[in-house]
Amino acid sequence: MSESSATAAGSPLDALGAAARSWMQSSDVHRLLIDGERVPAADGRVLTIVDPATAQPIATVSNGGEEDAERAVSAARVALRSPSWAAMPPARRARLISALADAVEAHASELAEIEALDNGKPVKLALAVDVTLAIEHLRYFAGWPTKLEGSVLPVSQAEVHCYTRHEPVGVCAQIVPWNFPLLMAVWKVAPALACGCTLVLKPAEQTPLTALRLGELALEVGIPPGVLNVLSGDRATGAALVDHPGVDKIAFTGSTAVGREIGMKAGRSLKRVTLELGGKSAAIIAPDADVDAAVKGAFQAVYYNSGQACNAGSRLLVPAERYDDVLEALRERATASRLGPGLDPHTQLGPLISAQQLERVLSYIEEGRSAGAELVTGGTRALEHSGGYYVAPTIFSTTSDELTIVREEIFGPVLVATPYESLEEAVERANAGAYGLAAGIWTNDLRTAHRLAASLHAGTVYVNRWGLSDPAAPFGGIKASGVGREHGREGLEAYLETKTVWTGLA
């Protein structure tokens, strides 16, 4: 493991470009965005946002409460009823979403730098992945408003005309996590806007900055006030939105535990709900695979974003005869990885998001050691002198499927590897857990690829790749990994209601 060079003392804001630094310093408190206005929390509460690479404060934001949720939902309901959004001609709504994509592109470097500072991820990845995909999602869904067609139905009754209309589901509370703050926000905002919904976006309390900036850009391009409201705040802020009777749909990405709680509340109130939750995704290296390619892919699958991804390939199943070679190759890559602040261009792995997440990951590592798993490499806190929340890339080896580190989502740079004797055994092990978000296969045999893809219980299966994403490709999980899909037509339809109209002709 190597240390990045950018660990010198000073303000974390010093490493920002002029545009990002100007926005960060534009206000002593970055306020809520409600009905087109930047406003403080009604009770004056604030949150301090820290740089996870140094634990130094970088910003203060308003901490919205129940009164703020009421104001935001009310603004969204007014915007929904007024002719300015839901009833806007579809081509006009499409142009505004496209204009928002252009604005995000124009501010791409600024947004990537803010994301890297706020979240800790390498800035080159924030630009190439998070911001670029956010632009692509906005442009993709900008194409949908003019294509939301109903159907004329060939009903059996005589002298009637029967047809369907697709209408917006209404006011949507959208709660996004801290691992991909801007991208996850756009994943939810873009299809909802395309359908004519109005929104209250609640970013994670640790990473609210790019969501607030996105809301500003939406206003700048002409999206009407009240259509996209942004409430920074803590868990209570999200709970106030979930409980609000004026919210018609909840879209949540986060932990399975919180998702279950939201699902129960949505069930009681009969709100529409989409839940994209946790994962403990298994990658299978087939006996015929190109080992070098498989090792490279498996490494990226688990350590991308420092393991803080719901679809991380955190379990690796390897043929017994190739097991030692694969583990040694992974160990070499792990020890050569450069850890450091996200704004350092040399950084490959950034810090974890918070002191709480650092403690969580280290506790899982200790649990693995205590349970008898072999620690191949890592397992320690790194770069402690920086004050940041770094964990060395960690690899465990075990033959047991019963260990906590095998069954539970760690959400950090921890890989658990297991040998297998047959592909049937590998599939059985991969399917044994509670989650079903993603799975992967490395193989040179087309028959093996499709046979295993059909056998694996997951919402997404990657073959000889990992983590591919496209606005047109549905994403989501089964079992404890969630309900519903995002992206593509399936993601769009989650924000629509179908109305059937019967008209007598005689």
N, C-alpha and C positions, 0 to 999 in steps of 0.2 A: 504494500500500500504506500503510495507516494502522497506527499503533502503539496497542495497548490501553493503558489507563491504569493497570492494576494491575501495575506493575513496581517498586514501592517495596521498599526493603531490609527484611529481617526474615525470620523463619522462615516457610517455605511453609505450615506447619501453622496459622499465624495466620489464614488465610483460610477455614479449615474451620468448619463449624457444630459445636455442642457434642457431638453424638453421634459424628460422624466423628472429631473431635479426641480424644475420650475413648477410642475404640477404638484409634486410632493410638498413643496414649500408654499403652495398657494394659499394655504389656510392653516391656522393653528389647530383647528378641529375640522376634519372632513365630515360634513354633515349628511344626514339622510336626504334622499331624493324622493319627494312626495309631490305629486301633481305639478311637476315641472319646476319645483322650487327646492333649493338646498336649505334644509331646516334642521335645527337642533332637536335632540330627543326632548319630548315633552317634560320629562323629569330632570333633564340636564345630565343624565348619566353618559359616561364616555368609556371607551376601551382603549388601552394602549397596545399598539401593534409593534411587535419586535422583529428584528432581523434574526432568523434562526441560525445564521452563520456566526453571529457574534453575541446574541442575546441582548443587543442594544436596542432601545426604543427607536423607531423610525417614523411613527405617525400616531396621531390620536384621532379616533373616529367616534361619532355618536353611537350610543347603545340604545337602539329602539326598544320600546316597551309596548304594553297593551294599547295605550292611547295612540301611539304612533302607528301600530298595526291597524287600528280603527281608521285613522286618517288615510292611510295608504289604500286600504280596501275600499273605502268610500270613494276615493279619487278614481280607483280603477273601475268601480261600478258606474260612476258618472260617465267616464270615458267610454265604457262599453255601450251604454244606452244612447249616447250622443251619436250623431251621424258622422262624427269625425274619424271613427276607426272601423268598427265592425261593419258598418254600412258603407264605408268608403268603396268606391269602385275598385275592384281587385287589381287592375293594372296600376292604379295609383299606390295602393298598399305595396305592391311588388317593387315599384320604383323606390319607395322609402326604405324598404329592407335592403335593397341593392345599394342604396346610398349609404346605409349604415356599414355595409361591407366595405365600401370604398373608404369610409372614414377610418375604420379599423386598420385597413391597409396603409393609409396615409400616416397613421400613428403607430405603425407596427413596432418600430424600434423602441419607442417610448413605452408601449404596453409590455413588451418583452422584458425591458429593464425593470419596470415596476414589479412584474411578476417574479423575476429572478430575485429581487431584493426581498419581496414580501414572503415568497414561498421557499426560496433557497435553491431552486433548480438551476442548472446551468443555463445561462442566458442564450447560448446558441440553440439549445433545445427548446427553450421557451419561444424563440422566434420561429424556428423551423417547424415545430410541431404545434404548440399551443396556439400561437397567433395565426399561423398559416391555416390550420384546420378550422379555426374560428371563422376566418374569412370565407373559406370554402363552404362551411355550413350555412352561413348567411346567404351566400350566392345561390346555393342549391335551393334553399327554401324560398328565396325570392322568386323562384320560378313557379311556385305552387299556387299562389292565390288565383291565377287565371285558369286553373285546371281543376278546381274543386267542383266537380259536376255532380248533379243529382241524376236520377234515372226515371224514365217513364216505365211504369210496371204493367205487364200484360195480365191484369187481374181477370178473374173469371166473371165478375159481375157485369151486367150490361148497362149501357148508358151512364158510365162513370169514367172519369179521367183520374188516374192515380199516379202520383209521382213522389220522389223524395228530394229533400233539400239537405245539404250539409251546412250546419251552422256552428259557430264557435261555442265551445263548452261553457265559456263565461270568464269569470275572474279566476286566475290561476295563481296559487302560491307556489313558488319555485325555490327549493332549498338545495343549495349546492355545497360540495365539500371543499376542503383546502388543498387537495393534491393537484387539481387542474382547475384553478379558480375561474379564469376567463373562459377556457374552452367548455367546461361543464355548464357555465352560465349560458353560453351561446347555444349549446346542445338543447337547452330548454327554451330559451327565448325565441330562437329563430322559427321553429315550427308553430309555436303559440302565436307569434305575430302573424305568420302566414295565414293562419286560420281565422284571424280577427279577434283573438282573445286579448284581454288586458291582463297585466301582470303585476305581482309584487315579488320581486326577486330578493331572496335572503341569502347573501354569501356567508361563508363560514366566518366565525368570529376572528380566526387567526389571519385570514386573507381576504379582506373586503375591498382592497384598493382598486383592482382592475374592474370589478363589478360597478363600483361607483363611477369610474371613468367611462365605462361602457354606457351607463345611463346618461351621462352628460353628452356623449357623442350622439346618442339617439335623439336627444332634444335638438342638438345642433343641426342635424340633417332634416329636421321637420317632423319627426314622429310626435304626435300631439301629447301635451301634458296629460298625465294620468294613465297613459297606456303602459309605460314601463316605469314602475316605482322601485326604488332600491332601498332596502332597510338593512343597514349594518347592525349587528347585535349578537348577543349570545344565544344559548339554547332556549332561553325563555322567549326571545323574540320569535324564533321559529315556532314554538309551541302556541304563541298567541295567534299566529297565522293559521296553523293547523286547526285550532279550535274555533276560528271565526266563522260565524254562520254565513257571512257574505262571500266566502270562498267556495267556488264550485268544483275546483280540482286542485289536488296536491301532487306535485312532482318532486320527488326526493331522491338524491343520491347520497349514500353514506353507509353507516354501519347497519348490519342486520338487526342488531338489538334495537336501535332507534327506528328502523324501518318497520319492525313488528309493532311497535307502539303507535306509529303513525297509521299503519294499516288497520289496527283495531279501532282507532278513533274515526278514521274515514269510514269504516264499516258501520259504526254506530250512527254516523250522521249521513250515510249514503252519499258521500262525496266521491267523485271520480279520483282515482289514484294511480300513479306510476311510481314504482319503487325499483331503483337500480342499487343493489346492495353488495355485500361482500363476496369474497371468493377465496378459494384455496386451490388454485388451478394446477393441474398436473400436466407435465410435458413428458411424452414418451419418446425415447430414442430407440428406434427399431434396430434389429440386428444388422440390417443392410444399409443403414444410414451412413452418409458421409460424416465421419466423426468430427472433423475440423469445423464443418459448417454447423453441425448440431451443437457443438460446444459454444461456438460464437453466438448462435441463436438463443441457446438456453441461458447463457450469461446475460444477454440483453433482456430476456424475458423476465428475469427476476430482479435485476439490479437497476433497470431503467427507472428514473425518478426516485432512486434510492430505495426501491422496493415499495414505494408508496403509491401503488396502483391496484385497483380492485381486481384486475385481470392478470396480475403478476403471476408468472410461472414459478410459484414458490415450492412446488414439489417436482422432483425429477426422477423418472423411472428409467433405469439403464440396464441393458443386458449384462448379466453377471460376468460374461467373458470379457466385456469391455469396461467394466466398472472402474477398476483402478486407473486406467488410462484417462478416462473421462474426468474423474475426480482430480487427478493431478493437473490436467489441462485447465480445469476450472480454478483450481487453487492458484495456479500461476497468474491467470488473468486477474483474480481477486487481489492478490498481493501487489500487482502492478498498477492498479487503479489509482487515479489521482483524485483525492478528496479536497474540497475547498469551497469557498463562497460561490454562489451562483453567478455573480458578476465577474468572476475571474474567467477569462476565455479558455484557460487551460484545465478548468475543473471538469471532471467526468462524473463524479458523484457528489451531490450536495448534501447538506445536513438534513436531518429529520425536521419536522415542522415545529416542534415544541419540546419543552422540558418534559411535559407529560408523555408525549410519544416516545421520547428517548427512554424514559423510565419503563414504559410498557414493553418496548422492544428488548431492552436489557433483561427485563424480568423473564421474558420468554426464553432468551438465551440461557439464563441460569436454570430455568425449568428443564430445558433440553439436556443440559449437562447433568443435572441431578437425576434425571430419568434414565441416564445411561447412553444417550446418543453420543457418537464419536464426533468431537469437534475437529474438523479438518483444517479450518483456518478462521481467523477473525475472532468474533465473540467478545470484543472489547469496545469501550468508548474510544474515539479517536480525536485528535486535535484538541485536547482539553484546554490547552493554553489559549485557544481562540475564544473560549466561552460558548462556542456553538454546540449544536446538538448532533454530533457526528457519531456514527457507528461504523466500525470497520466491516467491509463485506464479509459475510459469515457463511460457512458451509458446514452442515451437519450430515453425518452418514448414519443410517439406521436400517434395520430390517423389520422394524415393528410399525404397524399402522395405528397403534393405540396411543402413541405419545401425543401429548398436547401440541407439540410443535408440528406434528403431522396433520392434526385434525383442525386446528384453529388458525384463523387469519392473523398473522403477525403484523403485517403492513410495515415492513422494514426490510433492510438488505440481508435477509436470511433465507438461504436455500436448504431444503432437506432432500437429500438424495437417497434412493433405495435401489438395490439390485433386484432383478427379476429373472425368472427362468424361461417364461414363455409369454407371448403377446397376450394370450388369454388372461394370464395372471396380471399383467400390467394393466389391462383394461379394467379388470375387477378391482384392483387397488385404486385406480383413478376414479372409479365411480362410487367408491365406498363412502366418501365423505358427505357432509350435510350440504355442501355448496354445489352449484352447477352453473358458474358464469362462463368459464372458458376452459379449453383443453388444447393440447398441441401434440403434433406428431412430426418426427423427423424420419423420413424414409425415402429411398430411391425407387420403391415399388408402388406403382399406381394402384394396384389391387389392394395392397396393405393400407394405403392412404384412405381410400374410400370405404374399405371395410371397417377400419377403426373409427373414421369420422361418423359412420352410422351407429357405431356401438357406444361411443362416449356420450355421457349424459351432461351436456353443457349447451348453453345458448349460442356459443361461438366455438368453432374448432379451427385452429390454425394448422396448416400443413406446410412444413419447411419454411415457415415464417412465424413471427409472433407480434401481436399487438396491432395488426393492420386495422385501419379505420377509414371509413368513407361516409359522407353524408347520406349516400343512397343505401348503405348496407345496415340492416337492423342490428341493434346491439342490446343485449339484456340477458338475464339469467333465468334459470329454473331452480326449484327447491328453495333453499335459504338465500339464494342470490337475487331474488326479486320477483316483481310482477310487471309484465308489460315490456315494451320495447321502445328504444329511442332510435332516431334516424329513419330515413326512408319513408315510404308510404305508411308503414306500421307506426312509426313515431309521429307522423302527422295526424293520423286518425285518432290518436289518443287525445287530441285537442278539438275533436269535432263531435257533434251530436247529429244523428240522423232523424229528420222529421219527415213523416209520411203525410201527404196531402191527398184527400179524397174530394172530388168535385162531381156532383151530380149533373148530368147533361140533359136530363129530361124531367 
